Amino acid sequence: MLFGTYMGGFWILKFILFPLGMTIPFLLLLFMVLTLCVPFMGYYYARAYRNHICGGSINFFHAWLFTTLMYMFAALLASVAHYIYFKYIDQGLVFSYYDGLVNTLSKMQGMEKYVDLQKESLAVMRSMTSIEITMQFMSMDVFYCSILAIPTALFVMKRKKDENNKEA
């Protein structure tokens, strides 16, 4: 839970850059770069857990479970920030930003099917309440991070050296 809290705090700070990035493109780029840092942080925290708590060895399932739970706790913490943002702060800013993007795409030739799909998606998202949007984000975070936990666990796992197989 401690590492999940650290990761969740990072996700909250990273999420602050998302709405700001709609007006300042550099912050949106920074948001994307920090998002790419998440697997490396997960690896670092899982390795620290292996070395300091597990005595230097951990099997795959244990590493995967630790990493998945860490991401789940981070998603729970970040979902509080998501809910507060979409309930009290956003007031339709994100949807109006995406409306502008869809309108820009609609001016391009050959994008009609894509634009229609995006308009339908926006209509569905506009009909969602703040809690539904928050639950959508949280379920996506947990799903993708549980998949991301597989390669992380493969890199973190380390077997104990068998005392009986050592050569004298």
C-alpha positions, -999 to +999 in steps of 0.1 A: +000+000+000+029+023+007+043+020-028+008+023-042+004+056-023+036+069-038+025+058-073-009+073-067+006+106-057+026+106-088-005+098-109-024+127-092+004+152-099+007+138-135-031+142-139-030+179-130-009+183-162-037+168-184-063+197-182-035+223-182-020+207-213-052+215-232-041+251-232-004+247-229+009+220-253+042+215-235+024+204-204+004+178-224+038+165-237+051+164-202+020+145-192+027+119-219+064+116-210+055+111-173+030+085-183+058+066-200+077+067-167+051+047-148+064+012-158+099+022-148+086+034-114+067+002-110+099-018-117+119+003-092+093-001-065+089-039-071+127-043-071+129-023-038+102-046-024+121-077-035+154-065-020+142-050+012+111-070+022+115-104+005+152-108+013+164-105-023+143-132-040+107-133-052+088-156-076+068-145-106+034-148-091+044-129-059+060-101-080+030-099-103+006-098-074+026-071-056+028-050-088-009-054-096-019-045-060+004-015-061-012-002-093-047-009-079-040+012-048-026+039-070-057+038-092-079+041-061-060+071-049-060+087-083-097+081-087-104+104-058-086+132-077-104+122-109-138+124-092-131+158-076-119+171-109-148+159-130-174+167-104-163+202-092-136+216-115-140+205-151-174+220-161-171+205-196-136+217-204-123+183-215-154+176-237-152+211-253-115+205-261-123+172-278-152+189-296-126+213-311-104+184-321-133+166-338-143+198-356-107+202-369-107+166-381-141+171-398-125+196-421-101+170-435-110+148-464-114+111-459-120+114-421-158+112-422-161+078-406-136+086-380-153+119-372-187+102-369-173+076-345-157+103-324-189+123-322-208+092-311-181+085-284-183+121-272-221+119-270-218+088-248-191+104-226-212+135-222-241+114-209-219+099-181-219+112-146-187+122-127-187+089-108-192+069-141-162+087-157-142+081-126-150+044-125-142+042-162-107+057-156-101+034-126-111+003-144-089+012-174-060+019-150-064-014-132-068-034-164-038-020-183-016-020-152-024-056-144-012-064-179+018-041-175+026-060-142+034-092-162+066-080-179+075-061-147+072-093-127+093-111-152+121-086-148+118-084-110+116-121-102+147-137-087+151-171-073+169-180-041+203-196-045+201-231-033+225-238-005+227-275-014+238-269-050+268-247-042+301-261-051+326-264-023 
